[in-house]
Amino acid sequence: MSTNNTPLSNQIERNMRDLAMLERATFPRPEHTRIIAVANQKGGVGKTTSAVNLAAGLAMGGLSVLVVDADAQGNASSALGVPHPAGTPSTYDVIIGGASVADVVQPCPDIDGIVVCPATIDLSGAEIELVDVERREYRLREALREYVSEHADIDIVLIDCPPSLGLVTLNVMVAADEVMIPIQAEYYALEGLSQLWNTVERIGVDLNPGLRVSGMLLTMADKRTKLSEEVESEVRSHFPDHTFETVIPRSVRISEAPSYGQTVVTYDPRNVGAIAYRKAALELCQRVAAFEE
């Protein structure tokens, strides 16, 4: 067997071709700021990982991105290198305290073009505190509209939702133009998806006309297993127009990056996972542009 035609050498060659393509690619800017919720009530599907790495890919493509961390765990904030100890001005203050987004955003230290509205553990109490708040569903929407009106340079707002369908997620859905759903390439991939889809449709009718599911991104795929192929085939057969062509592979580097306060796109730019997220970011731009036409 030739040493020049091994699986490893073939993967390296594909990576080099993809990197060259990404360097040449034009990332289309939306005509108006698009607000995208990254949501799935199932935990462990790559939701936060997708939000931060798509943000990194978009920024590397020349777009200006605001990441709103709406999960009390604050993992998106950590992955983007933004400190968020308890008491830090955060998404909690925007939703509950009436702070403006401009008051709480911090720049991502590693990636030009990204600003972050961080989350702290304080947000874990927001579900209870929102119960009696007037216009509770619209708090984040009104804050983001104010920020976007004053920062027209922001191309994309990505909101990392908590793994639930509570009042914080409802705030995100009411604020968003569209919802992107990461789906893990595992046996229970479609479990609970109908509930999330119905929630999006219901909010689109009652609270946020026009809200739609714009895309589904398969994550943690292992092409060596038949299971991943079967899950991908099933998702594509059910949602042919919504499923991203790009599939995010399972990669140790993707899992390692947050412990260094980075996305995999900056932690290991030549990694297959980093390249896949940059390709997914390009596809996201193209999908947004196609929707605007």
N, C-alpha and C positions, 0 to 999 in steps of 0.2 A: 504493500500500500504506500502510495506517495505521501511523504510528510507534508506536502504542500496542499493536500486535499483532506485534511482532518476536520472534524466538527469545530474544533477551536479556531483553526485558521480560517474556516469559512465564516464563522461568527465575527472574527476580527475584520475580515474583508467587508462583511455587511455593515458593521459599525462604521468603518471608514467611509463607505459610500453614503450612509445615512448622515453622518456628520457633514460631509461635503455638500449634500443636498440642503441641509438645514442652514448652512452658512450662506448659501445662494438664495434661499427662499425669502419671499416677501410676506411678512405677516400683515394681512390687511387690517387696518384700524376700523372699528365700527363708526358709523356716522354720529352716533350718540352713545354716551356711556351705557354699557350693558351690565346689569346686576344679575349675577348668576349664583344661585344657591347650590352648594354641593351637599347633597342630602341622601341619607339612607338610615332608617331607624335601626337597622341591624348594625351591631358593633363589629369591628375587626375586618371591615371590607376594603380598607384602604381609602377611606373618605378624607381624613385629614392629610394623609400622604399625597393623595391626588390634588387636593386644594393647593398645598404649598408648592408642589413640584410643577403643577400647571402654571401657577403664578410666576415661578422662576423661569419656565420656558417662555411665557408671554413676555416677560421683561427682557429676556435675552433676545427676543425677536423685535425689540424696540418699542413695545407698548408700555403704557403707564398703568400700574395695577394697585388697587387697594384691596388688601386682604382683611376681612372682618372675622375675627375669631369669636364665634358664638357658642363655643363649648367650654364649660367651666373648667375642664381639665387643662385647657390652655396649651394643648400640644402643637397647634399651628403656630402660636406665638414662639414657643421654644424652638421649633424647627427653623423659624426664620430669624433666630438669634435675638429676639426682642425680650428683654427682662419683664417679668410680670408677677412679682410677688404680691401677696394680698395687700390691698390698699392702693395699688397702681391704678391711675385713671384708665378705665377700660370700657369694654362693651356694656358691662353692668351699669356704669354711670350714664351711658348713653340711653339705655332702655329704661332704667329706673330713676336715675337722678336728674335727668334733663340736661346732661352735659352735651355739648356739640361733639360731632366726630372730630372736628379740627382740634378740639381740646385734648383728645386722648391719643391721636395717631402718633406712631413712631416710625422712623425710617428703618428699613431692613439694612443692617450693617454690611452685608456681603453682596447685595444685589441692587444696583442702581435701578430705579424705576418702580420699586415696591415700597409702599407704606403700609403699616399694620395697625389695625385697631385691636389691641390685645385683649385677652380674656384672663380673668383671675378667678380664684375659688369663690369670690363674692357672687359670681353669676349663678352659683348652685342654688341660691335662695330666691332667685328671680321669679321662678314659677309661682311661689306662694305670694310674693309681693305684688305680682301683676294682677292677681285675682280681682281686686277692687279698684284698679286704676282705670280712669276714664280713657276711652279709646285705646285700650291696652294692646290691641292687635297692630296698631299703626305707629307705635313709638319708634321703632327702628326705621320704618319707611320714611317718616317725616324727617328724621335726623339725616338719613342718607341723601334725601332729595335736597336738603339744605346744603350739605357738603358738596354734592355734585354740581349744584348750581354755582357754587363759588370756586370749584376746581374742575373746570371743563376739560382740562388736560387728561383727566382719568379716563382711560379707555374701558377697562374692565374692573368690576368689583366682584371678587370671589368671596362668598360667605361660607365658612365651615360650620355646618350645623351640628348640634349635639345628636347622639344616637337615640333619639326619641321623637315623638310627635306631640310634644307639649307646647306650652305657650311661647317659649323662646323660639322654637322651630316655627310656630305659627307667625311670629313677628318677622322671621326671615322670609317665609314664603310670601307674606303680604308685601314685603319690601322688594322682592325679586322680580325680574322680568321673565326668568326661566330657571328651570331646575335641571341640574346634571346629576345623574345617579351612578356612582361607582358600584360595580357588581363583582364580587369575588368569584373567581372561576372554581367554585366548589359545589358540592352536592345540593346544598340548600340555597343556591344563588337566587332563585325566583321566589323563595318563601318570603311572604310579607310584602312583596313588590306590588301586588294588586292593592293592598291597603294604602301604600304610599301614593300610588297612581291615583286612586280614588280621592285621597286627601288633596292632592294637587288640583284635580278637576273641581272638587268642591270649593276650594279657596278661589279658584279661577272664576267660579260662578258667583260666589257670595261676597268676596272681599277684595279680589284683585283680578279684575277682568283682563284676559290676555295671558295670564300665567300658564305656562306650558312646560312639559318635559321636553327639553331640547336635545338631550343625548344621554347615552349610557356607555360607561367606560368599563371594560372588563379588566380586572386587576388580579395580581398574584397568580397568573396563569403559568402552568408548567407544561410546555409543549411535549415533554417526554412522556406524559401520562395521557391515557385515553380519556380519563375523566375530564380534564381541562378542554379537550377537543369536543367532547359531548356537550359540556355546559355552554361553550362558545356557540356551537351549532344550534342549541336550543334557544339561547338568547337571540341570536340573529334570526331564527325562524319566527319567533314571536314579535320581535321589534326590528325588522329589517332597515327601516328608515332612521331609527334612533341610535343604533349601535355604532360606536366609533369603529372605523377600520383598524385603527391602532389598538393593540392589546398590550397591557403592561405585564411584563414577565415577573415571576417571583425572583427576587434578588436579595442576597444578604446585604449588599451595599445600600439598598433602599432602606432596609431596617436599621442599619448602622448609623446612617447620616444624622438622624435627629439627636442622637446622643452627643454629637459634636456641635449641636446648634446650627445645623445646615440642612439644606435640601440635598438630595442625591445629585441634582444637576450641578451643584457647586462642589460637593464633596468628592465626587468621582465622575467628571464630565464625560469620560469615555466608556463608562459602564453602560451595559445594554439597557438597564432600567432608566438611566438618565436620558439616554437617547430616545427611548420610547416616550417618556414624558414630554420631551421637546417636540416630538412628532405629534403627540396628542394635543399639545398647545397650538401647533400650527393648524391642525384639523379643527380645533375649537374656533379659532379665528375665522376659518373658512366657512364653518357652519353658521356663525353669527352673521357674517357678511352675506351669505346666501339667504338667510332669513329676512334681512333688511331689503333685499331686492324686490 
